[in-house]
Amino acid sequence: MTFDPAEIANLDARDPLRGFRDEFQLREGLIYVDGNSLGAAPKATAARLADAVSAQWAEGLITSWLGAEWSTAPQRIGNKIATIIGAAPDEVIAADSTSINIFKALTAALSLRPDRRVILSESTNFPTDVYMMQGIEAFSGGRVKSIAVDPDAVIERLDEDVAVLLLTQVHYKSGLVRDMAEVTRRAQEKGVLVIWDLSHSAGALPVDLNGANADFALGCGYKYLNGGPGAPAFLFVAKRHQSARPVLSGWFGHASPFTFEEDYRPADGIARFLCGTPPVLGLVGLEVGVDLLCRADMAELRKKSLRLSELFIERMEERCGEFGFALACPRDVALRGSQVSYAHPNGYEIVQALKASDVIGDFRAPDILRFGLTPLYLRYADIVEAVERIRDVCATRAWDKPEYRKRAAVT
Ligand SMILES: Cc1ncc(COP(=O)(O)O)c(C=O)c1O
């Protein structure tokens, strides 16, 4: 790609997504390349939250459960997310955290495969995915076995003992994209159900859950969906699996919550996978982010995302080649999610020094620098400038300071 400033300016001027940047609150001078950790704040969110507090809550009080449609927000927002991830209406809810939805999906899948005992994943999956599997194994008293194998050994490990395979479509560190349709097909050939963690795919690239015949999926609301810190997650359950009996059998998943029956009776459809009272304020923020994405053309988004990452990598090769960065994401664009990663022995310090230069990325132990590229609010010029600041931090060894070596609790 070109590095000519006029050409870069031209790319930004012709960018069909350029109007979206103005929908976000981003400080002048800041280059935010961490939308894969926490998406930027849409400008509309603050006013929507203020209204939810002062009008819907303070004035409306409990009448807002119906009047402001609080009670149906998980399904309403779920239906919007469905359009972004290739699901049908009534297959998605916005609820709980990704970790909790992993638990719901794993236990639902286990109940659909009562003769099988293995829940399978890859050892380098995002830790919470594997931790949730280990929790189920510990609770099951020996019935369930949690197994996490080498990423390349997943397919060969599939057999008649495996009930469910849990994988993340876009790897959180490397950004490697798995072939959802192919993996799902190979697993289902062996009678294995598949759960896709879409935390780094939803809102980052086109996803076609039903095209891939996916069984379950889930993902974060606070990353590329721009729902805000701790925003509710989403859960997809394919229509054909919605008769599974939820283990988290809370009253919001009951067929008739407000008749206060003594025994649990699951609601029909996706609603049974709700559990407790919806976190309304979190859902209000999530809906603003999801509405923005619903207006974006996902094919254009993917096209821009790959051009941004290609520009980033080429620019790093040219301007930072001598500083010891090893590319840690796929060089092949077809295999790359919406992020660029590098391994570097001083990765942690460099990420801290970059923050001081107003480039916010993040660090994932032991040595990965991650740069999430969000096409809705990043410009081509931001990529060029980010790499110049990385060069500056490395050339001046600005990272080589004791305060940047001290590891913080959140990286
Ligand atoms: C792939 C993946 N799954 C799950 C999570 C987090 O789940 P939760 O929102 O429950 O903390 C993350 C967080 O970064 C993630 O990258």
The ligand as an SDF file (V2000), in Angstrom:
LIG
                    3D

 16 16  0  0  0  0  0  0  0  0999 V2000
  -12.3460  -14.4600   23.7410 C   0  0  0  0  0  0  0  0  0  0  0  0
  -12.8360  -13.8510   25.0170 C   0  0  0  0  0  0  0  0  0  0  0  0
  -13.8150  -14.4580   25.7140 N   0  0  0  0  0  0  0  0  0  0  0  0
  -14.2850  -13.9300   26.8640 C   0  0  0  0  0  0  0  0  0  0  0  0
  -13.7760  -12.7510   27.3700 C   0  0  0  0  0  0  0  0  0  0  0  0
  -14.2220  -12.1350   28.6550 C   0  0  0  0  0  0  0  0  0  0  0  0
  -15.4060  -12.5670   29.1580 O   0  0  0  0  0  0  0  0  0  0  0  0
  -16.1490  -11.7330   30.3040 P   0  0  0  0  0  0  0  0  0  0  0  0
  -16.8340  -10.5860   29.6610 O   0  0  0  0  0  0  0  0  0  0  0  0
  -17.0360  -12.7070   30.9540 O   0  0  0  0  0  0  0  0  0  0  0  0
  -15.0950  -11.1960   31.2300 O   0  0  0  0  0  0  0  0  0  0  0  0
  -12.7680  -12.0880   26.6610 C   0  0  0  0  0  0  0  0  0  0  0  0
  -12.2170  -10.8200   27.2000 C   0  0  0  0  0  0  0  0  0  0  0  0
  -11.3480  -10.1940   26.7040 O   0  0  0  0  0  0  0  0  0  0  0  0
  -12.2890  -12.6520   25.4720 C   0  0  0  0  0  0  0  0  0  0  0  0
  -11.3050  -12.0510   24.7860 O   0  0  0  0  0  0  0  0  0  0  0  0
  1  2  1  0
  2  3  1  0
  2 15  2  0
  3  4  2  0
  4  5  1  0
  5  6  1  0
  5 12  2  0
  6  7  1  0
  7  8  1  0
  8  9  2  0
  8 10  1  0
  8 11  1  0
 12 13  1  0
 12 15  1  0
 13 14  2  0
 15 16  1  0
M  END
$$$$
